[in-house]
Amino acid sequence: MFKKLYVLMAFTVVFVSGCANQENNLSQGEGMQTLQSDGSKTIEQSVSKNAEKELSEFNEITDVVAVNNKDQLLVGFKIKQFSKFRTKKIEEKVNKKLQKEFPEFEIIASSDLKIFVETERIKKQFSSKTTQQKEINKRMSKIIKLSHEQT
């Protein structure tokens, strides 16, 4: 009798703490990210946030990461396992959607895992205040060259 009660209490504690942690993560990520360079100039990441939001609505996509500078939007995304047979069609659909939503940006979107990981690294660099815009632009151009080589 007491074993069942202990197991039930332990399960409840784990469940409640897991839900509380998820709410904490959501509230922390809602702020607008900006990239600061040379002390005065900032690049708002609201465009990349909007792109992530738009693409997360696709059923075939499991994870999205995006970064932007003043004229380019770099998007990496993961496709669900059973949708990988239609990768080209999904990439075309994503590119059309992003071109329609953000016509002022050059869109680079890819489902390649390497590009996804590199884009995620750039996004993590936004949180460090020491990263300069030149370095971010250089890494973005390297990723863009890599995406063009693969196609």
N, C-alpha and C positions, 0 to 999 in steps of 0.2 A: 504494500500500500504506500509506504513512505518512498520507495524507489520510484514509483510512478509520479508521485508528487514532485520529487527532486528533478526528475527528467523533464516534467512539464514546466517547472520553474526555470530550469536552465534553457530550455528551448525558447521560452518567452523572453528571457533576458537577451539572448542572442538575436532574436528576431527584432526586438525593439531597438537594440543598439545598431543593428544593420540598417534599419529604416532611418534612424536619426542621422547616421553618417551620410546616407544618400542625400537627405535634405540639405545637410551642411555643404556638400560638394556643389549642389545646384545653386545655392545662394552665393557661393564664392565665385563662380564662373560667370555671373551675370554682368559684371562690370565691363566697361569698354576698354579694350586694350589699345595702347598707343605705343609706337616705337619712337623713342626720342633720340635725336642725333645732334651732335654739336651744340647741345644745350638749348637751342631755340626752335628748331624745326621738328614737328612731330607728324607721324603718319598714322592716321586713325585706322584701326582694324575693323571698323564697323562693316565695311564692305565684305571682308572675309567672313565675319560672323553671319551676315545675311546669306552669303553663298552656302555656308555650312547648314544653315537653317533650311534653305530651299532644297538642298540635295538630301537632307535627312528625311524628307518626305517621300523619296523614292523607295518603293518596296524592295528593289533589288540591291540597294546599298546598305551596308551594315555600319560603316564608319566613315567619317569625312573630316578632313583637316584642310584649312585654307589660310593663306597669308597673301597680303598684297603690299605693293609699294605704290608710288603715285600713278603708274600707268599699266601695271601688270597685276593679274590675279592668278595665283598658283594654287591649284586644288588637287589634292590627292584623295582617293576614296577606295574603299574595299567593297567588293561585290560578293553577294551571298554565294555559297558554294554551288548550288544548283543553277544559278544564273550565269555562271562563268562561260557556258556554251554560247551565250549571246553577248559577250563582252563588247564587241565592236558596235553593236546596235545600242547598247547601254551608254557607251562613251559618246556616240553621236547624239543621243538624246540629252545627255548631260551638257555637252558643248552647246547645243541649240538653246537649251534652257538658260545657261549662263550668259550666252551672247545676247539673248533677249533681255535679260534682267540687268546686265551691266555692259551696255554697248560702248562705254567710254574706256573700258579696260581691254588689254590684250589678255585673252583667256588661255591658260595652259591647264588642262584638266587631264588626269591620267589615273587609271586603275592599277598601274604598276606598283608593286609593293616597295621597291627601292625609292621611288618618287614620294610615295606616301610617308615613308620613314624619314626621308630628308626634309620634307615639308614640316613634319612634326617637330624635328629638331630646330628648324628655324623658328617655329612658333614658340618653342620653349625658350629660345633666346630672347624673345620679346620681354619676358619677365625679368631678365637681368638688365639693369640700368646701364651697364658699361658697354653694351653692344652698340656699335655705330652703324649708321645707315649704309655706309659704303660696304661694310663687311656683309650685311644682310643682302644688299643688291648683288654682290659678287656671288654669294652662295645661291641666290635665286637664279642668276644667269647660268650658273653651272648646272643646276637642275633642269633648266629649260633646254640647254644644249643636250643633256642626257635624254630628255624626253623626245627631242627631235631625232636623235640617233636611232632610237628604237623603232620609230615609225617608218 
